[in-house]
Amino acid sequence: MFVFLLFLFSPIDATAQMSAGGRAAGMGASIAAFHDPWSVNGNPAGTAGQERLYFGVTHTRHFLTADLHTSCIVAVVPIGRQVFGAALERYSFDSYALTSARVSYSRRFGRKISAGVSFSYAEQRIVNYGSTNVPSTSAGIQFAILPELIAGVTIRDLNMNNPKIRPPVFCGLGWRASDKLLLQGELFRDPATGLGFITGIEYLLISVFALRTGIQSKPFSQFAGLGFYQNNLRFDLACSHHPVLGLSPQLSLGYAF
Amino acid sequence: MRSSLLTLLILFAVQTSIARQTTEEKEIIDMIESMAEYLPENYDLTEVTSILEDLRRRPIEINKVTAEDLKQLVFLSPLQISSLLNHIRQNGKILDLLELQTVPGFNERVIRMISPFVTVVERNGAAITKFHDAGHDILLRYGRNLKDSVAGAAKYAGSPERMLLRYRLGGTGAWNAGFTVEKDPGERIFGQNSFLPDFISATVSYRGSGTIRQVVLGDYGLQFGQGLTMWTGFSFGKSPDITTTARKESGLRPYYSVNEYAFLRGLAVKVRVLPGADLTVFGSRRALDASTRANEPGEPIGSILQSGLHRTASELKSRHSLNQMIYGGALQYMRGRFELTAVSFVTIFNREIARGESSYDQFRFTGRRLLNGGVAYGYSLKNASISGEISADESGGTAFIHGALVSLTRQVSIGISYRDYATRYQNFFAQGVAESSSTVNERGLYAGLQLHLGKWSVSAYSDWFTFPWLRYRVDMPSDGYEHFAELSWQPDKVSKISLRIKSETKLQNEQDAIFTAYGEDTERSSYRIESRWQLGRSIGIHNRVDVSRYRKTAKPEYGILIYQDLQWSKPFARLSGNMRIAWFKTASYNSRIYAYENDVLYGSGFGIFSGKGVRSYVNFRYKLFGSTDIYFRWGTSWLFQNREESSEMPNTTSDLKVQLRFQFK
């Protein structure tokens, strides 16, 4: 089983394991036009405009297996108009581990445009085989076509050791259709899977409780999630369904100071 | 795609003259076309359109409307029905249809669609049973292919013509009656050793408002719940219109159509047993076409044939060789926003039914008798409605579907449903929403989204499905998915441009398997751009470019179809008509393209295009006098390059149809 999983997440794919937080995960893991503290791991431009110090942790259990999981902590520090972020992530089972550290920087240019970059350093370690390291860079911008309609583009994890490997690219639209409703639509091109799309919906049922759902086309997976907001505390629960491997629940907790 | 007639039928149903094609008609045509993809060839849609046509003649009084009435309007969602009823309850009578804009879920587009079928005028319910108000409607049709292949014609017992006679009596609101006689191409006019035509259907029905709600003697159809237990005739499958994912049961209906399989024959009565609760009791006994494996007497039945064709010796031998008897009942209860339907019935055959020997047939029904039962529910609250059905057969096979429809804002709605039809589920009348053609051996999750943003609209859905057991030409449990997205722009009431993408991937046996077939993902996609507009008052223009893509492991292959339609009509003019010229080219039959074609009123025909060629047709309607119309249709196909499957086919084929319709009081 684990050997199989190992093939499934070859080093290129491994970048796709990054946790963009329980909120994005509930909406099909769309990232390009997403505005969230967890964008440190997604489109770094999505952290621009954050006004408060944020700290969050997330944990994903993949395919309900006993020990294959991802854990991540993230911090977002706004200083004036500039926003700094950091994330530390570990994706592992007993004989395999992918650990990455990431820092991001973003800021707004005027009212409509924000941009961001992030740098990460990942180490892949397989027991009895040794390890390898990869530094990588991500960059993205977001543009507010209308106050409620945001377009975003991001290039994720350009491999610095071997820049010829084409990185995945994500282009998306985020539309706040009403105070309660957020829609996300995204196209992505991943060298491993080709062209695909993501759609996601978030609906605020009551002011402290949100329902989310989403779809990703490659592999064809469904997502669903819940979010609770209590003062400065945010709690997100998400679950994705892979057509072959099954369910992966994810839990996130965040606090804004 | 396979919606040829639907389109035209609805068009006629909506407006008996094809004079002006107004917006609401186009809306309905678009909707029906999109819903009709899974219809079998030559499907007669009278059962759908006759309802709309009747409503058009005798619109629903909106201030006295019931949920049952509104369910007849196929384009309304359960949510819209519930909010309209709620609005009337809370705010009193509606004085103008424009007032509907304040009802949640109703926008300008919905109001345009609903307006031909409802009225704010009250008829005081006077004398709805008067017989002299009755309208008579006689339809006579003759059609034939002009260049039948000689080999084909020789095999058939009868002449190559298609003939149809239909009579309907209606318009009193209470009493309705009708009969249909028909012969398909290749069939004898009169059956073997008899003076009766090949297909005869007749029905008399009464609709009342007292204890006895409805009585139908003769041919009828039944549609309950979500279609997992009892649903005959037309049904909408997966469609871009998310509102149709939740079925709206129409209960008992008289049958006027020429489809020779999907109906019941006998007596059905619907009575009100308690306030809000109706009981329908039905019994049916009819002969079906069935074949046995070796065609020997006494042998069990191998399969029930649905085509209704009796042209060759073996088709004639199968004709009416099996008797089917059904009796049962359905209880429908409705209170406020809640509705519940329970239905149960027994199917009895006079001969043993056996299953096939293939592995995929292993869980099919075998025996003479089958008991089925199911419970369906629906509930609406604020901006959300849920509906579903659970159904079972006597051997313990089950099927269920549960779905929700939520209108998130005025512009955005979503629909989600999950279905699970067991491999061993057995029912001869189940027609649930499904990827495969039968309601068995399937699990699926459908999610749809609709946006209405002024002149722009977007609809999209994704459906993921899995088949836990083998299927025809798939020697292993398999799965697949389907995506659909459409963007359309309507700059004004008569113009529309739309762009659509549809892609489906599912597992099939590999092509050249020798002993063991492995699965291969087979992808079928279509890309379409389409526009309609109006030139002056009397000419309508419609064109479409359709590109298909087929891929099975190897390199993809493509097909293309381009067509141009022209419609001309003037208000009050005697003559109106439409024509098409289409050019197509596909790499093989795999990348074939479907396109609906306009036809004579109630006629049917859609094109399946493969190979390389040109297709053209022309339709005329001429008003002879009063309410007598004559219809004429001529179609020709030129094939420059034959598709490999049918090398027998001649390179040029033509078909002709003439039809007379006479309406009087």
Contacts between the chains, C-beta under 8 A, distances in Angstrom:
chain1	res1	chain2	res2	distance
A	177	B	408	7.1
A	177	B	409	5.1
A	177	B	411	6.2
A	177	B	412	5.1
A	178	B	408	7.6
A	178	B	409	4.4
A	180	B	408	7.3
A	180	B	409	7.4
A	181	B	408	4.8
A	181	B	409	5.5
A	181	B	412	6.1
A	183	B	412	6.8
A	183	B	449	7.9
A	183	B	451	7.9
A	197	B	483	7.9
A	199	B	449	6.9
A	199	B	460	7.2
A	199	B	462	7.9
A	201	B	408	7.5
A	201	B	414	6.5
A	201	B	449	7.4
A	203	B	406	7.8
A	203	B	408	5.6
A	213	B	414	8.0
A	213	B	416	7.5
A	213	B	447	7.2
A	215	B	447	6.2
A	215	B	462	5.0
A	217	B	462	7.7
A	217	B	483	6.4
A	220	B	462	7.6
A	220	B	464	5.8
A	220	B	481	4.5
A	222	B	445	6.3
A	222	B	447	7.3
A	222	B	464	6.8
A	243	B	464	6.8
A	243	B	466	7.9
A	243	B	479	6.3
A	243	B	481	7.7
